[in-house]
Amino acid sequence: MTAILDGKVAVITGAGSGVGRAMAELFSTNGCEVVVVDVVPDRVDQVVEKIGSKRASGMVKDLSNKNQVEQMVDETCEAKGRIDILCNNAGIMDGVVPVADVSDELWSKVMNINLNAPFWASRRAIPRMLKNGHGTILNTASVASFSAGKSGVAYTVSKHGLVGLTKSIAVFYGSSGIRCNAMVLGAVNTAIGFGSATPSPQGVDLLMKKTFPAIPRVAEPIEIARLALFLVSDDASYVNGSCVVIDGGWSAF
């Protein structure tokens, strides 16, 4: 029986832990060659070792750096010959800092990793996908993509922008065989935290009083990875430009 991703090559950012790691492991068990990308070398090594060198290779990249993002795509194409699946999963939180208190440094850091890196990677990968006549891009968005009470201003704006990027890619390139979708995540059991050792008291107070009480439960990374597997597979061939909410009903409250 042919595996659902048999023969595919996937680049997964933020794959050293959490949802990215779960995707890498699940994709590999379904026939995919995965490129594990993370900024922490030990994490990359651990994931590649667990999956095995036959199905996984690793890259250490700082996704806030445009050159390194572009190198990620170029090096994958040089080594594997193509990219079938690009999962823009890496992301950071912003300390729940509201607009009046956010610094230029924090704003730029969050925007670069959460929004610019998916843009840079997609811009670099799409011409290769066009030559091959197919490709799938999957972005990891958030319930903060549609509301403003789930984090600070930088994270919220970056995730709103990621939804716009997703839809634009889908519209412009869908007829050329390239699909682009987003997973809209609620609370997931990962190490992302608040994104700061000293988060904004105002932001944390908002979360604790108005946001967190509505969470039905926290998801496990594998639950998100199962949705990702479907969206990047040919089983989702008619799913394009969609932002699929996976939050246990949180946003319905």
N, C-alpha and C positions, 0 to 999 in steps of 0.2 A: 504494500500500500504506500503510495507517494505521500510524503509529509507535506503539510499545507504550505510551507515556505521552501520547499526543496529547490536547491540551486540558487536561491536568492542571496544577495549581499546587502547587509544592513549596517548603517552607521548609527550608533546610539550614543548621544551625548549624556553626560551625567550618569554613566553606566557603572560607576564604581560602587554605588549604594542605592538603596531605596527602590523606587519605581524603575529607574534605568537598569539597575542590576537584574531586577525581576524580568524585565523585558528581554534583556540579553540572554538570560538562562532559558526562558520559555521559547524564544525564537530559535535558539540553537537546538533545542530538543525537537523542533518542528522543521529541521532540515536546513536552517539558515546559517550562513557564515556571518558572524557578527564582529564588528569593529567596536571595541569597548573604549570609549573616550571619557577621560576624567582628568581633573587637574591634580589629583593626588596619586602619585606613582604606586604606592602600596595597594591602593584599592584596585587599580587597573590590573596589577599582577595577580591579586587574589581572585578576581573574577575570571581572568583568562585561565589561570591554573585550574579553577573549578570546572570550567566548561571544557577545557582541553584545547590544545593548539590546532587540532584538526578543524574545529568549528569557530575558534575565536582568536583574534589578535588584538593588541592594545596600542593605544596612543595616549600620551600625556600632553594635553593641550590646555592653555589658558584661553577660554572662550571670550574673555573680554578684549582680546587682541585680534583684530581683523585678520592680520597676516597668519596667525596660527589657525584660525577657523578655515581660511582658504587652503592652508597647507593640509589640514585634515581631509578635505575633499580631494585635493590633488594627489596626496599620498595614497589614499584609498584606491583611486582610479588607477594609479600606477601599479599598485600591488595586486589588485583584484580585477582590473580591467573595466570596472563599472561600479555604479551604486544603484541598486534597485530600490532601496528603502532608506530614507533619511528620517530619523527620529530626533527632532529638536526637543530634547527632554530636560536638559540642564536648566536649573533656575535657582535663584537665591531670594530670600526674604529681605525686608528693608527695615526691620526693627519697629514696624508699625508707626513710623514717623509721619505726622501730618504735614501738609504743605508749608505751613509757616515756619516749620523747624527743619525741613530737609536741606541738607547741604548739597552743593554742586557735586562734590565727590561721591556722595551716596547715590544721588540721582543718576550720575553717569555710570557708576558701577552696576546698578540694578538694570538700567536700560541696556547696557552693553551685553550683559549675560542673558537677560530674559527676552529681549526683543531684537537687538542688533545682531547677535550671534545667529539666531534662526534666519534672519534676513540675509546675512552674509553667506551662511551655509547654503541656503536655498538658491541664492543668486549664482553661486559657484556650481551647484550640482545640477540645476535645471538644464543648462546647455548640454551636459553629458546625457541626461535623461532623454532630451529631445532627439539626440543622435540615435539612441537605442529604441526610441518609439514608445517608451513606457517609463514609469517611475511613480513612487508613492512617498509623499511627505506627511509625517504625522507630528503635530505640535502638541506639547503639553501645556494646556491653558489651565484656568482655575475658575472657581466660582467668583473670584475677584475680577474676572473678565466681564462680568455683567452687573456687579454691584460694588458698593464702595465701603462696606463695613467689615471686610474680611482681612484687611491689612492696611499698610500705609499708602501714601500717595504714589510713590515710585513703583511699587509692586503692582498696585491697581492699574495705573496707566500702562505699564509694560504689558500686562496681561490683556487689557482691552485692545492694545495695539496688535498683540499676537493673533487675536481673533480676526482683525482686519486683514492681516497678512495672509492668514489661512484662506479666507474667502477670496481675496484678490488672486492668489496663485491658482485656486480652483477655477475661477472664471476665465483667466487668461490662458491656462494651459490644459484644461480638461479635455478639450477637443483634440489635443495632441497626445493623449494617452497618459497624462500625468494627473494623479489625484492628490488632493491635499485636504486633510481633515484635522480636527483638534479634539483632544479629550479635555473636558472641563472638570477638573478634579475638585472634590471637597477635601475633607480632612483625611490625611493618609499617615499611617504609622511609619514615619521616616525621621531622619535626624535634622531636617531643615530648621525646625524651631522658629524663633522669632527673627533670626538673622542678625542678632546682636546680643552681646552680653549685657548691654544696658538699654533695653528697648524703651520706647517712649511710654511713660506712665499714662498719658492721655490715651494713647492707642491701645495699650493693654487693658485699661479700664473699660474701654468701649467693647473690646472683644469679650471680656469676662462677663459683662453685664447684659450685652445685647446679642452677641453673635454665637459664642460657644455653647450657651445653654440649648440652642436649637439643633445642634449636631446629633443625629440619631445614634451614630457610632462612628468610630474611626476605622477606615478601610485598611486592609493589608496590601502591600505592594503587588502581590500576585493577582489580586482582584482587578487592579488597574491593568496589569500586563495582559490579562486575558482579553480585555477590550481592545488593547493595542494590537494583539495578534489578529483579531478579526479585522480591524480597520486596515491593516497593511496587507492583508491577504486578498487573493482573488475572490474570496467569498463576499467581499465588500466592493465588488467591481462597479456598482451603481451608487456608491456612497462617495460623494464629492462635495466639498465646501460645507460639510456638516461640523457642528460643534456639539459633540455628544457629552451630555452631562452625566457624570458618574460620582454622585455625592450622597447616596443613601437617602435621598429625599430632602436634604438640607435646604436647597434653594426653593423647595415647594412650601416650606413653612412660612 
